[in-house]
Amino acid sequence: MSVTRRSSSGQAPIVGLGEAMVLFQPSDGAPLETCGSTTVHVAGAELNLLAAAARAGAPTQFCSRVGADPFGRRVRSAAASLGVGTDLVAVDDTRPTGLFAKDVHPDGARRVHYYRAGSAASAMDAADADRALSAGPALVAVSGLTAALGPGPRRAVARLAREAHARGVAVALDPNLRPGLPPVTDLLVSLLPVTTYLLLGLDEAVPLLGTDDPAAVFARAAEAGVGEVVLKAGADGCWHAGPKGPCRLPSAAVAVVDPVGAGDAFAGAYLAARLAGVGPGGAAWLGTRFAAGVVGAPGDTDGLPSSSETAVLLTDAASY
């Protein structure tokens, strides 16, 4: 297994550990079983987060494994085109790159079919966490989705979060709980004391903290040792830390074409802004703008704001 090497900017990056896969979805609006053609994208929760963070001006590195196949090369090329570094992407000569397909139902609902069993990324382990730490990150981003891929990825997530914290590196945790994958709530709860930024979905608050009342969520997270919480509520916006408790921001979405990836875009923009010195309110405001762009376009990253749009948004966020 080899690791792709590229030159470093020298600035401490956000490093995300996870799996990116090649996505196929119908291009004509028909279901997968009858569609005549598909479009091809690259997506994955951590890669989506890193793409948003990179667009918001943060240096980023993706730590993962891909197969020595055309799909693995496509993942690395797509990451690079999004401004995400691929120095930490290892190439596995014995396992394939994961694939998934998205079905769009007549009522607009999405169903995703995964083909990731035995994938290169599902074989990640503690050594991959050590590779992520070798980049000297300013922040590491981990998720429950990655931990649920198998025993090795679970160990990798646990080691990366705990060792980063021990080294004084910020840790961002997005639970990303998925009902169809093995439960990892016990691990995520154990990682709360080492979590700097908890990027929590409202539907994940009860499993992790026993409540979905925003004030109680913030209080219980603080009691568990979390440094900072942002509570994502989809169409209902989000809650961020304020001087007198959680403050609500409404969603900025105008039209919803595809909601997948919005939470990742929010998280990436939020983290990049916080590392740049923007307060929680401004960072959350920026996150809602990034999320609104993503839900207004197909694909997980197609709707990210342009570089010129981002420059304006960053200025506004800093003065929020």
C-alpha positions, -999 to 999 in steps of 0.1 A, spaced: 0 0 0 14 34 -10 7 70 0 3 98 -24 27 126 -16 23 163 -25 40 194 -13 27 210 18 18 247 22 34 247 56 2 259 73 -14 235 98 -44 219 81 -78 206 91 -74 168 86 -105 147 81 -105 109 85 -131 90 65 -143 73 34 -150 89 0 -168 69 -26 -179 73 -62 -216 82 -65 -239 73 -94 -274 89 -97 -299 91 -125 -295 121 -148 -330 119 -162 -350 119 -130 -360 82 -135 -354 56 -108 -322 36 -109 -340 5 -123 -352 22 -154 -329 53 -159 -312 56 -192 -281 74 -179 -264 85 -147 -242 113 -135 -210 105 -116 -199 123 -85 -175 118 -56 -188 122 -21 -183 112 15 -191 130 48 -155 140 57 -146 149 22 -177 171 19 -167 188 52 -132 194 40 -143 207 6 -164 233 24 -136 242 48 -112 246 19 -137 268 1 -139 289 33 -101 294 32 -87 267 54 -59 243 43 -72 208 44 -60 172 41 -81 141 36 -69 109 53 -83 78 38 -77 47 18 -88 41 -18 -83 12 -42 -57 10 -69 -85 14 -95 -101 40 -117 -125 50 -89 -97 55 -65 -80 78 -89 -113 96 -95 -116 102 -57 -82 117 -54 -87 138 -85 -120 151 -72 -106 159 -38 -78 179 -54 -102 198 -76 -121 208 -45 -89 222 -30 -85 193 -5 -50 178 -1 -45 142 -8 -11 136 8 -27 114 34 -47 92 10 -32 57 9 -37 34 -21 -46 -2 -12 -35 -26 -39 -58 -54 -26 -92 -37 -19 -115 -17 -41 -128 18 -38 -164 20 -24 -193 29 -46 -229 40 -39 -260 49 -59 -287 74 -51 -324 68 -61 -347 98 -64 -383 89 -57 -413 107 -73 -421 124 -40 -385 138 -38 -373 113 -12 -338 99 -16 -327 63 -10 -290 55 -11 -276 21 -19 -241 14 -7 -215 -10 -21 -187 -5 4 -183 -39 21 -146 -49 18 -136 -15 5 -102 0 10 -114 25 35 -132 -1 55 -98 -15 63 -85 17 80 -70 12 114 -49 30 141 -20 34 116 -42 57 95 -48 78 126 -11 81 131 -7 91 95 -33 118 100 -14 131 130 18 132 111 5 161 91 7 183 122 -30 193 120 -46 224 136 -78 203 139 -89 168 132 -125 160 121 -139 125 129 -174 111 127 -195 82 139 -201 72 103 -164 63 98 -163 45 132 -193 24 121 -175 10 90 -158 -18 111 -135 -25 140 -105 -10 123 -121 23 114 -136 24 150 -101 21 164 -88 47 140 -114 73 150 -109 66 187 -71 69 184 -72 100 163 -95 119 186 -78 109 218 -42 113 206 -50 147 190 -65 159 222 -35 147 242 -13 167 218 -34 199 222 -49 196 187 -86 206 184 -111 177 177 -143 181 158 -169 153 162 -199 149 139 -219 119 152 -233 112 117 -254 84 131 -267 60 105 -294 35 114 -283 9 89 -247 7 103 -234 -9 135 -241 13 166 -213 35 178 -231 57 203 -210 42 232 -178 53 215 -190 87 207 -201 93 242 -167 83 254 -151 108 231 -172 138 243 -145 147 269 -119 151 242 -142 170 218 -135 206 211 -164 211 186 -195 189 187 -214 193 154 -246 176 165 -278 170 146 -310 176 165 -320 140 158 -288 128 173 -291 147 205 -313 122 224 -290 91 217 -259 110 228 -272 134 255 -307 122 264 -325 153 253 -332 174 222 -341 206 241 -314 230 229 -307 246 263 -304 211 279 -282 198 250 -257 227 255 -257 222 293 -252 184 291 -225 186 265 -206 211 287 -210 187 316 -196 159 295 -165 180 287 -173 193 252 -157 226 244 -184 240 221 -216 228 205 -235 237 174 -269 220 170 -280 215 134 -318 212 128 -320 211 90 -349 232 77 -353 247 111 -318 262 111 -293 257 139 -284 268 175 -250 281 183 -233 292 215 -242 327 226 -232 348 257 -264 338 275 -270 303 261 -279 288 228 -290 312 200 -311 301 171 -303 310 134 -329 302 108 -321 282 77 -309 303 47 -322 278 21 -344 292 -6 -350 261 -26 -342 224 -19 -330 203 -48 -310 177 -28 -305 179 10 -277 155 12 -244 171 21 -259 202 37 -248 193 72 -213 186 60 -211 219 42 -223 237 74 -197 219 95 -168 226 72 -176 263 69 -182 266 107 -149 250 116 -129 270 90 -144 302 104 -138 293 140 -101 285 132 -99 319 115 -110 336 147 -147 342 138 -171 339 167 -196 311 170 -225 333 157 -206 344 126 -193 309 120 -229 295 122 -241 322 100 -215 313 74 -224 276 78 -261 283 70 -251 301 38 -229 272 27 -256 247 35 -282 267 16 -260 265 -15 -255 228 -13 -293 220 -8 -300 241 -39 -280 219 -62 -276 182 -70 -245 165 -56 -229 169 -23 -206 198 -31 -219 213 -64 -237 241 -46 -207 254 -26 -203 292 -31 -177 304 -56 -144 319 -44 -157 354 -50 -190 347 -32 -171 332 -4 -148 362 0 -179 384 6 -195 358 30 -163 356 50 -162 394 54 -199 394 65 -193 365 89 -164 382 106 -185 412 114 -216 392 124 
